[in-house]
Amino acid sequence: MQKILVVDDAKANIKILADLLSDQAQVLFATNGPVALQKAAQEDLDLILLDVMMPEMDGYEVCEKLKADARTAQIPVVFVTGLSEEQDEEKGLRLGAIDYVTKPFSPAIVKARVRNHLQARQHQRDLEAAHAQLRASHEKEMRIAHDIQMAMLPKRERGGDTFDGFDIAAILEPARSVGGDLYNYFSVGDDRLLFAVGDVSDKGVPAALFMVKTNTLLRSVAGEIVELSTIMARVNQELSRENEACMFVTLIVGILDLNTGDFALANGGHNAPVLMKADGSCAYIETETGPALGFDESGEFPVMQSRLNPGEMLLLYTDGVTEAFNDCDEMYSDERLVEVLAGQAQSGAADTTQMLLRSVQDFAGDHGQSDDITIVALRNSGN
């Protein structure tokens, strides 16, 4: 049963209203403002009928305090008062009341108005409950989507994976339940390892779907084609076809020869990777880049060749690292990334990814994470 609070310092008025409305709702009462505020905060009320002229605290002040308190702000308030001047009614409505009834009142009119307000309040409650149910359902779906997305990434232990003396570790932290960043690594034949990091242009579910499509294409195409430039071109062609949403992904892909440490890199509009040397120095590997994938089927992707020597580490990442901001509107920056990574080559791939993630999170502080963060570290642990 719905609840009404009648607030009036005259008990006779309370009795009249209680007798009049008891067939519509449970009627509670208060004879002054402080008690009314206390009951409003404690009871799950559907309507408050409020007198103006009361000792200690008048009805206007009570209404103002009700609307200022998050616990009671949504309770509808109707003034029932002997003050009948236009400015009195205007003041009550300005303070947040939904109706204003002057005494002496017509019992039939009061009952009709209260009935309408109670119905409106019930509709509001029903709508809130429906919204809460939708939010819960949406959150459940997002958790499932997150689990599916994460399940498509390489299965790994916390310490990362090892391929013939090369250690690789990865972290992906979406800014939302699902995101548009991606990474992958897998064997290509007996003695080669493909690794990749990408960043989809959008956020949320559309980006997550494009991320899944990109990752699936990459694994499928790499299983059929040997040349890295052709792998990139084929993935780009497939992403560009019927791309009505005009989405795109920046993508950097490498193939490592596990026998020699030689590796090839092809970059489609992505951030330059960092090479950490055994002597503690580190620098960006400047590569000639092709376009982001998904724009143009005819895009070409130059390939650069290098070598990962024993004790060296290669780090790939998305711009959620370098473009993280703090509360002072400062950016983490390319320069800070190199400074943080200096001397880290001997720390191991897993330790380095964890260290860098903590560094970015500590830098952002209360500002929080505004973009997906992905970090992949590949280290030659041989002698």
N, C-alpha and C positions, 0 to 999 in steps of 0.2 A: 504494500500500500504506500502511496506517496505521502510525503510529510510536508506540512505547512507550519511555519513558526509565526505566531502572532505576537507582535511587540507593542505594548501599550501600557501606560502607567495606571490606567483605570481598569480595574478588574471586571467591571460591568461590561465594558466594551469587549474585553477578551471573551467573556462568556457568550455574548451575542454572536460574535464571529465563530466561536467554537461550535455552538449549537447549529449555526447556519451551514457550516462547511464540513461537519464531521462525517457526512455521508459521502464526501468526495475524497477525503484524505485524513490521515492521522494529524491532529492539531496539537502542537506544542505551544508553550507561551513563555514570555519573559516580560517583566514589568519595568525593566530599565535597559539602557544601552550596553553596559558592560556584560550583563548576563546574556543578552542577545548575541553579542559577539562570541562569547564562550560557547554557547549552544550551536551557533552557526558553524564554528570550527570543529565541533565534536560530532554533530549529527549530519546525516546524509540528507540534506534538505532539498526540496523541489521548489519551494516558494517562500518568500518572507513578506508578510503584511506588516508595514512599519508606520507607527505614529510619528509625528514630528515633535510636538510639544511634550517633552519628558524631562524630569530632573536629571542631574548629573551629566547627561550627554543627550543632545537632541537628535532627532531622527536623521537629519542631514549629515551630522558627523558620523552616526552609525553607518549610514550608507557609504559614505566616503571611505571609512575604514574597511568595510566589507569588500569594496571594489579594489582596494589596495593590497589585499591579502590574497595570495595565489590559491589558498585553500577555499576561499569563499567568493572569489571574484565572479564565478560563473552562476551563482545562485540568483535567480530573478528576484527583483525587489519591487513591490507595489506599495506606494505611500497611501495610507488610509488616514486622513487628517481633516481637522476642522479649518485649516488654512486654505482659503479658496481664491486668493488673489492670483492673478496671472503670473506675477513674478515668483510666487511661491511654487507653483506648478513647474514653471520653467527651470527653477533651481533644482528641484527634485529630479527632473528628467536629465538635466545636464550632469548631475552627479552619478547617473547610471541606472536610475530606476526605469522599468519598462512600462509603468502605468502610474496614474495618479487619481485617487478616488477621494472625493470630498464628503465630509459628514454634514448633515445626516445623509446616509446613502440608501439607495433602494436595494433591499435584500436580493431581489431577482437579478438586478444588474450585477451586483457583487458576485453572486454565484456563477453567473454566465462568464464574467471576466476571469474569475479564478479557474473555472473549467477550461477555458481557452488557454490560459497560461500553463496549466498543468499538462494539457495535451502537447503544447509546444515544447515543454520541458522534457516530456517523455520521448518525443520525436528526436530531440537533441541527444538524449541519452542513447537511444537506439542507433543514431548515426555515429556517435562516438564509439559504441561497441562494435559496429560494423567496420569502422576505420581501424580499430585496434586489431580486429580479426584479420583484416587485409594486410596490415603491417606485419603481423606475426607470420602470415602465410608467405608474404614477400621475403621476409628475413630467412625463413626456412628454405625457400627456393634459392636464395642467394648463397646460403651455406652449402646447399647441394651443388650449385654451379661452381662454387669455389673448390669443393672437393674434387669435382670432375676435372676442372682445369688443372689443379695441382697434380692429379693422378696422371696427366698426360706428360708431365715433365719426367726427366730421367729418375729412376728409382735409385736412391743412394742412402748410405749411412750418414750419420752426422759428420763424420770426418771426411766425407767426400769419396771419390773413387780413384783407383789406380789402374793405369794402363801401361804395362811394360816400363816401369820406372818413371812415368809421368803422373803426377797427382793433379786432380781437377776437383774443384769444389764450387758450388753455386748457391746463391740466395736469391729468392724472389719475394719481395714484400709488397703486395698490392696496397694502394692507398684506400681502396674500397674492398668490398667482399670479393669482387672479381676485377681483373685489370687487363691492360693491353700489353704489358711487358711479356717477353718470352725469352727462354734460353733452351738450348738443347746440346747434347753431345752424345755421340754413339760411334761405334766402330764402322769403318768403311773398308771392307775386306779384312785381311789378316794383320796388316801392319800400318793402318792409317786411322786417325781419329778425327772426326768432324766435330767442330764446336761452333756455336752461334749464339748471338744475343740480338734481340730486336725490341722495337718500341712502336706500338700502333698509335696512330694519330689521335684516336678518340679515347674515351673512358667508359667504364661500366660494361654492361652486357654486350653492346655492339663491338667494342674493342676486344672483349674476351672471345667472341665468336671469330673475329678476324685473326686473333692470335692463334686460336686452335687451328684455323684453316692454314695459316702460314706454317706452323710447326708440322702439321700433317703433310703438307706439300713438300717441305724440306726433306723430311725423312723418306718420303716416297721417291722423289726425284733423285736424291743422292744414292738410292739403291740401284739406280739404272745408269747414272752418268758419272764419269770419272772426273772430267775437267770442271774446276771450280767456277770459272766464268760461265760455263754452260748451265751449271746447276742454278746459279743466280738468275740467269736469263730465263730459264724455264719457269722457275718459281714466280718471277715477275710477270711473265706472260699469263700464267694462270690466275694470278691475283688481279691483273688489269682487266681481264675479260668480265664483262657484265658487272662491273663494279659501280653500280648505280649510286651507292652511298658515297662514292668518291673518297673512300678510306685509303690509307697507305701505311706502310710500315718501313721504318728505317731498320736496316739489317746488316750486321757484319758477320761473315762466315769465314772460318778458317779450317784448313785441313793439315794435320800434323803427321809427318812421317815418324813413326815410333822407333824406327831403326837409327835414324840420323839426327833427329831433332829439327830437321828442315820443316818449315811450314809456309803455306800460302794463305794470303788474306784477300778477300774481296769485300768492299765496303759500299753499301747502298745508302748513302746519306747519314750514316751513323757516327756517333762520337768516336774519336780516335782512341785506340787502345793504348795502354801504358806498358812499357817493358821495364821490369825491375832487374837490374844486373846483380851478379854475385858480390860485387864490390860495394853495394849499397846505393849506387846511383840509379836514377830512374828518369825516364823521359817518354813523351808521347811518340808513337810510331805514326809518322805522317804518311798517309796513304792517299793515292788518287782515288776519288770516290765516284761512283755512278749515282744515278738518281735513287730516291726512295722507291720502294717497290709498290706497284699498284697504280702508278700514274700512266705509264706509257709502255705498251707491249714491246716496243723496239729498243728499250733501254739497254745500254752496254755497261759491263762491270769490269774495270781493269783489275788485274791480279798482281799483287806484289809478293816477292819471295824473301824470306829471312830464315834465321835459325835461332832456336831456343837452346842455348848452351847449358851444360850442367850448372845447377845452382841459380839459374835465372827463372823469372816468373813473368807470365803474360796476364794482364788484367783487362777484362772487357766489362762494360757497365752501361747503364742507361742514364739519361739526363736527370732522372730523379735523384741521382747522387750529386752531380755538380750544380744543379739548379735548385737544390734545397735552400729554403730561406729560414732565417731566424726572426725573432720578434723585432729586431732592429732593421728589418728589411734588407739584411745583408745576404748575399748568395754564397753558398759553399765554394763554388768556383773551380775552374780547371787548375789554377795555381795551388789552391789548398789541397786538392787531391794529390798532386805530385809531392807536395811537402809531407803529407801524412804517410804516403807510401814509401818514402825514402828509407832505405835500410831494412825493408820488410821482406826482401827476397828469401831470406833464410828462415822465415817464420812458418812456412808451410801454406798450402793453398787454403785449407779450411780456416786456419787461424787468421789469415789475411782478410778473407771475406767477412768473418765475424767482426774483426777489428774495424774494418772500414764502415760496416753498417752501424756499429756503435758510435763511431766518430760522427757520422751524418746525423744520427738521432740525437746525440748530445749537442751538436751544433744547432739543430732545429729547436730543441727544448720544447717550451710550451706552444710554439707555433704549430707543431705537429707535422705530419707527413702530408704533403699536397699532391704528390705524384708517386707512381709506382717506382720501386727501387729494385734493380736487378744487378747482381755482381757475379762474375765468373772469373775464377783464378786458375791458371794452368801453369804448373811448375815442373821443370826438369829436375827431378830429385836424384839423378844419376851422378856418378863421380867424374 
